[in-house]
């Protein structure tokens, strides 16, 4: 379970609009120095994709696949369900991420 952040008065309408959260939505909260940083999940994922792209030599599509693979494995671990895949190398990291892997082909 994620800790809940409660802000007195909530996040202002103009700040929610700037984050693209007019109707609500998930956010990522981080502490940077003595500041609390609140980002939309979309903004945080875009930042992660840009960071991952520096480490991968292929096109942006490779970054998307890389992050999707990790998301699938993490979700399997979180809900205690096997991750389904056609990628045999996932078996090599299944124990490290704490989830079972089932090959579907």
Backbone as a chain_set.jsonl record, in Angstrom:
{"seq": "XXXXXXXXXXXXXXXXXXXXXXXXXXXXXXXXXXXXXXXXXXXXXXXXXXXXXXXXXXXXXXXXXXXXXXXXXXXXXXXXXXXXXXXXXXXXXXXXXXXXXXXXX", "coords": {"N": [[0.841, -1.177, 0.0], [0.523, 2.195, -0.827], [1.802, 5.096, 0.814], [-0.345, 7.686, 1.991], [-0.639, 10.971, 0.886], [-1.546, 13.899, 2.349], [-2.636, 17.068, 1.795], [-3.197, 20.106, 3.362], [-6.107, 21.682, 2.424], [-5.783, 20.679, -0.094], [-4.629, 20.287, -3.529], [-4.222, 23.121, -5.477], [-6.572, 24.386, -7.93], [-5.368, 25.557, -10.197], [-2.83, 24.389, -10.101], [-3.474, 21.661, -10.334], [-4.534, 21.729, -12.912], [-2.264, 22.493, -14.383], [-0.781, 20.172, -14.115], [-2.325, 18.453, -15.537], [-4.392, 17.213, -14.238], [-7.119, 17.741, -13.82], [-9.448, 16.247, -13.403], [-8.659, 14.634, -11.367], [-6.453, 11.903, -10.453], [-3.608, 9.611, -10.552], [-0.557, 10.422, -8.838], [2.983, 11.039, -8.554], [5.029, 11.276, -5.839], [7.893, 12.753, -4.629], [10.779, 13.342, -2.587], [13.0, 15.917, -2.778], [15.898, 17.087, -1.768], [15.074, 19.575, 0.436], [12.505, 19.769, -0.419], [9.181, 18.868, -1.488], [8.189, 17.075, -4.225], [5.661, 16.945, -6.583], [4.326, 15.097, -9.152], [2.508, 14.36, -12.151], [1.467, 11.04, -12.984], [1.806, 10.47, -15.669], [3.68, 12.429, -16.424], [5.842, 11.634, -14.825], [6.355, 9.074, -15.898], [7.116, 9.786, -18.49], [9.5, 11.089, -17.936], [10.98, 8.943, -16.909], [11.099, 7.337, -19.215], [12.677, 8.959, -20.856], [15.059, 8.952, -19.377], [15.681, 6.192, -19.468], [16.064, 5.888, -22.196], [18.572, 6.904, -22.659], [20.211, 4.829, -21.971], [19.693, 2.799, -23.68], [20.343, 1.719, -26.96], [18.721, 1.544, -29.182], [15.712, 2.498, -31.024], [13.046, 4.669, -29.75], [10.919, 2.941, -29.366], [12.057, 0.651, -28.277], [12.577, 1.477, -25.689], [9.983, 1.804, -24.722], [9.094, -0.869, -24.812], [10.925, -2.049, -23.05], [10.222, -0.728, -20.601], [7.543, -1.541, -20.426], [7.828, -4.312, -20.13], [9.08, -4.407, -17.596], [7.075, -3.264, -16.058], [5.037, -5.176, -16.296], [6.219, -7.387, -15.001], [6.562, -6.295, -12.435], [3.905, -5.797, -11.733], [2.896, -8.408, -11.673], [4.336, -9.387, -9.467], [3.322, -7.711, -7.483], [0.544, -8.302, -7.341], [0.687, -10.92, -6.841], [0.604, -12.836, -8.922], [1.285, -14.858, -11.81], [3.502, -13.656, -14.371], [2.791, -13.414, -17.736], [4.394, -14.362, -20.728], [6.226, -14.348, -23.85], [8.861, -14.229, -23.904], [11.692, -15.881, -23.27], [14.02, -15.127, -21.707], [12.944, -13.871, -19.453], [12.576, -15.787, -17.519], [15.044, -15.955, -16.335], [15.197, -13.765, -14.666], [13.056, -13.85, -12.988], [13.019, -14.791, -10.275], [14.529, -12.805, -9.052], [12.878, -10.536, -9.232], [10.734, -11.37, -7.841], [8.448, -12.795, -8.763], [6.403, -15.238, -10.443], [6.927, -16.658, -13.665], [5.283, -17.395, -16.67], [5.669, -19.06, -19.628], [4.071, -18.513, -22.671], [4.282, -19.541, -25.182]], "CA": [[0.0, 0.0, 0.0], [1.261, 3.449, -0.918], [1.418, 6.067, 1.841], [-1.242, 8.723, 1.49], [-0.198, 12.347, 1.113], [-2.675, 14.8, 2.568], [-2.25, 18.478, 1.81], [-4.293, 20.955, 3.844], [-6.7, 22.443, 1.327], [-5.577, 19.974, -1.349], [-3.811, 20.916, -4.566], [-5.047, 24.17, -6.08], [-7.117, 24.128, -9.262], [-4.384, 25.921, -11.222], [-1.757, 23.395, -10.081], [-4.018, 20.425, -10.921], [-4.65, 21.963, -14.356], [-0.906, 22.474, -14.939], [-0.34, 18.773, -14.126], [-3.25, 17.654, -16.335], [-5.148, 16.401, -13.284], [-8.361, 18.431, -13.485], [-10.417, 15.264, -12.914], [-7.986, 13.74, -10.427], [-5.569, 10.925, -11.065], [-2.442, 9.246, -9.743], [0.609, 11.292, -8.854], [4.218, 10.526, -7.979], [5.535, 12.242, -4.868], [9.274, 12.49, -4.251], [11.429, 14.367, -1.786], [14.248, 16.351, -3.387], [16.455, 18.03, -0.803], [14.074, 19.93, 1.439], [11.26, 20.037, -1.136], [8.337, 17.755, -1.902], [7.891, 17.233, -5.653], [4.462, 16.222, -6.999], [4.237, 15.027, -10.612], [1.499, 13.433, -12.652], [2.033, 9.746, -13.353], [2.22, 10.597, -17.068], [4.928, 13.189, -16.433], [6.899, 10.804, -14.242], [6.693, 8.029, -16.864], [7.857, 10.424, -19.584], [10.857, 11.321, -17.435], [11.635, 7.628, -16.859], [11.385, 6.929, -20.59], [13.819, 9.744, -21.335], [16.242, 8.433, -18.689], [15.98, 4.855, -19.997], [16.511, 6.019, -23.588], [20.019, 7.148, -22.671], [20.919, 3.573, -21.756], [19.371, 1.879, -24.765], [20.855, 2.238, -28.221], [17.725, 1.429, -30.251], [14.707, 3.551, -31.119], [12.171, 4.891, -28.598], [10.087, 1.756, -29.193], [12.756, -0.247, -27.371], [12.378, 1.993, -24.337], [8.613, 1.473, -24.351], [9.047, -2.313, -24.566], [11.693, -2.253, -21.82], [9.415, -0.307, -19.461], [6.353, -2.394, -20.365], [8.271, -5.583, -19.548], [9.305, -4.22, -16.161], [5.769, -3.026, -15.456], [4.35, -6.465, -16.245], [6.848, -8.18, -13.944], [6.262, -5.663, -11.15], [2.487, -6.019, -11.458], [2.779, -9.81, -11.263], [4.846, -9.496, -8.103], [2.44, -6.981, -6.561], [-0.744, -8.99, -7.159], [1.021, -12.321, -6.611], [0.127, -13.61, -10.062], [2.388, -15.046, -12.758], [3.611, -12.779, -15.537], [2.734, -14.215, -18.958], [5.3, -13.8, -21.714], [6.849, -15.224, -24.847], [10.303, -13.962, -23.796], [12.344, -16.852, -22.377], [14.939, -14.529, -20.724], [12.255, -13.473, -18.231], [12.786, -16.839, -16.522], [16.314, -15.698, -15.662], [15.086, -12.688, -13.67], [11.806, -14.006, -12.236], [13.275, -14.854, -8.833], [15.046, -11.506, -8.595], [11.783, -9.576, -9.09], [9.755, -11.932, -6.923], [7.207, -13.241, -9.39], [6.499, -16.406, -11.319], [6.817, -16.353, -15.096], [4.763, -18.487, -17.474], [5.856, -18.892, -21.064], [2.819, -18.843, -23.344], [4.594, -20.22, -26.448]], "C": [[0.885, 1.238, 0.0], [0.845, 4.367, 0.224], [0.565, 7.161, 1.214], [-0.698, 10.094, 1.873], [-1.436, 13.215, 1.248], [-2.149, 16.211, 2.666], [-3.417, 19.288, 2.341], [-4.836, 21.797, 2.689], [-6.521, 21.783, -0.027], [-4.638, 20.701, -2.292], [-4.705, 21.91, -5.294], [-5.479, 23.783, -7.493], [-6.077, 24.442, -10.336], [-3.225, 24.927, -11.251], [-2.23, 22.058, -10.66], [-4.11, 20.559, -12.439], [-3.274, 21.895, -15.014], [-0.357, 21.057, -15.037], [-1.231, 17.892, -14.996], [-4.118, 16.759, -15.461], [-6.464, 17.059, -12.883], [-9.385, 17.481, -12.887], [-9.826, 14.311, -11.898], [-7.057, 12.797, -11.172], [-4.357, 10.659, -10.203], [-1.298, 10.241, -9.913], [1.798, 10.549, -8.265], [4.765, 11.632, -7.087], [6.95, 11.826, -4.496], [9.792, 13.644, -3.401], [12.771, 14.656, -2.427], [14.828, 17.432, -2.487], [15.442, 18.309, 0.285], [12.729, 20.273, 0.8], [10.502, 18.741, -1.391], [7.928, 18.034, -3.338], [6.701, 16.352, -6.003], [4.391, 16.284, -8.516], [3.089, 14.105, -11.0], [2.196, 12.124, -13.004], [2.54, 9.793, -14.796], [3.545, 11.337, -17.171], [6.092, 12.376, -15.898], [7.324, 9.701, -15.21], [7.474, 8.602, -18.044], [9.302, 10.67, -19.179], [11.638, 10.003, -17.368], [11.998, 7.134, -18.258], [12.596, 7.672, -21.139], [15.111, 9.26, -20.681], [16.657, 7.078, -19.258], [16.528, 4.931, -21.413], [18.017, 6.259, -23.679], [20.809, 5.854, -22.566], [20.672, 2.548, -22.86], [19.782, 2.5, -26.09], [19.825, 2.244, -29.345], [16.745, 2.593, -30.219], [13.877, 3.642, -29.843], [11.294, 3.671, -28.326], [10.739, 0.779, -28.229], [12.581, 0.184, -25.923], [10.98, 1.625, -23.859], [8.479, -0.011, -24.013], [9.764, -2.643, -23.263], [10.851, -1.908, -20.587], [8.152, -1.153, -19.316], [6.693, -3.753, -19.765], [8.416, -5.461, -18.044], [7.997, -3.992, -15.427], [5.007, -4.335, -15.295], [4.907, -7.325, -15.114], [6.517, -7.613, -12.563], [4.801, -5.878, -10.759], [2.254, -7.459, -11.004], [3.223, -10.007, -9.829], [3.879, -8.853, -7.106], [1.139, -7.722, -6.292], [-0.566, -10.488, -6.947], [0.403, -13.234, -7.67], [1.292, -13.779, -11.031], [2.333, -14.022, -13.888], [3.649, -13.677, -16.767], [3.592, -13.555, -20.028], [5.684, -14.837, -22.752], [8.363, -15.09, -24.796], [10.952, -14.897, -22.775], [13.312, -16.22, -21.37], [14.267, -14.067, -19.432], [12.447, -14.515, -17.139], [14.047, -16.569, -15.706], [16.205, -14.638, -14.566], [13.85, -12.817, -12.786], [12.038, -14.02, -10.733], [13.723, -13.503, -8.28], [13.93, -10.489, -8.393], [10.642, -10.115, -8.236], [8.432, -12.307, -7.535], [7.456, -14.485, -10.221], [6.322, -15.939, -12.753], [6.278, -17.585, -15.796], [4.983, -18.157, -18.942], [4.577, -19.347, -21.775], [3.021, -19.411, -24.741], [5.799, -21.085, -26.239]], "O": [[1.87, 1.315, 0.735], [-0.334, 4.419, 0.574], [0.741, 7.512, 0.047], [-0.345, 10.343, 3.025], [-2.277, 13.253, 0.35], [-1.316, 16.517, 3.519], [-4.527, 19.173, 1.821], [-4.088, 22.541, 2.054], [-7.055, 22.275, -1.021], [-3.934, 21.628, -1.889], [-5.823, 21.573, -5.683], [-4.84, 22.966, -8.157], [-5.921, 23.674, -11.286], [-2.687, 24.648, -12.323], [-1.488, 21.396, -11.386], [-3.801, 19.616, -13.168], [-3.13, 21.304, -16.084], [0.439, 20.758, -15.928], [-0.936, 16.712, -15.181], [-4.533, 15.68, -15.883], [-6.884, 16.948, -11.731], [-10.115, 17.854, -11.968], [-10.428, 13.28, -11.595], [-6.905, 12.895, -12.389], [-4.096, 11.381, -9.241], [-1.103, 10.818, -10.982], [1.635, 9.551, -7.563], [4.941, 12.771, -7.52], [7.183, 10.686, -4.096], [9.303, 14.771, -3.488], [13.589, 13.753, -2.603], [14.321, 18.552, -2.441], [14.998, 17.395, 0.98], [11.912, 20.976, 1.395], [11.091, 17.665, -1.496], [7.385, 19.097, -3.64], [6.724, 15.147, -5.75], [4.393, 17.365, -9.105], [2.744, 13.182, -10.263], [3.393, 12.114, -13.29], [3.584, 9.22, -15.108], [4.433, 10.925, -17.916], [7.194, 12.419, -16.444], [8.515, 9.418, -15.338], [8.399, 7.96, -18.541], [10.22, 10.482, -19.979], [12.814, 9.955, -17.728], [13.077, 6.578, -18.463], [13.442, 7.081, -21.81], [16.144, 9.165, -21.344], [17.84, 6.84, -19.502], [17.371, 4.118, -21.792], [18.658, 5.869, -24.655], [21.951, 5.786, -23.02], [21.377, 1.543, -22.949], [19.581, 3.695, -26.304], [20.042, 2.894, -30.367], [16.932, 3.555, -29.474], [13.992, 2.792, -28.96], [10.961, 3.398, -27.173], [10.044, 0.139, -27.439], [12.451, -0.656, -25.033], [10.805, 1.185, -22.723], [7.822, -0.368, -23.035], [9.264, -3.43, -22.46], [10.773, -2.696, -19.644], [7.735, -1.45, -18.196], [5.919, -4.286, -18.97], [7.933, -6.312, -17.297], [7.819, -4.466, -14.305], [4.394, -4.568, -14.253], [4.145, -7.924, -14.354], [6.226, -8.365, -11.633], [4.496, -6.114, -9.59], [1.503, -7.701, -10.06], [2.567, -10.711, -9.061], [3.648, -9.386, -6.021], [0.676, -7.772, -5.152], [-1.542, -11.235, -6.88], [-0.224, -14.248, -7.364], [2.19, -12.938, -11.072], [1.259, -13.585, -14.301], [4.456, -14.604, -16.831], [3.533, -12.34, -20.219], [5.493, -16.038, -22.56], [9.074, -15.753, -25.551], [10.784, -14.724, -21.568], [13.423, -16.732, -20.256], [14.942, -13.887, -18.418], [12.477, -14.172, -15.957], [14.113, -16.912, -14.526], [17.02, -14.61, -13.644], [13.624, -11.972, -11.92], [11.332, -13.336, -9.992], [13.339, -13.113, -7.177], [14.011, -9.662, -7.485], [9.69, -9.393, -7.943], [7.391, -12.155, -6.897], [8.58, -14.749, -10.647], [5.646, -14.944, -13.016], [6.752, -18.696, -15.556], [4.545, -17.117, -19.435], [4.066, -20.435, -21.51], [2.047, -19.731, -25.422], [6.248, -21.754, -27.17]]}, "num_chains": 1, "name": "protein.A"}
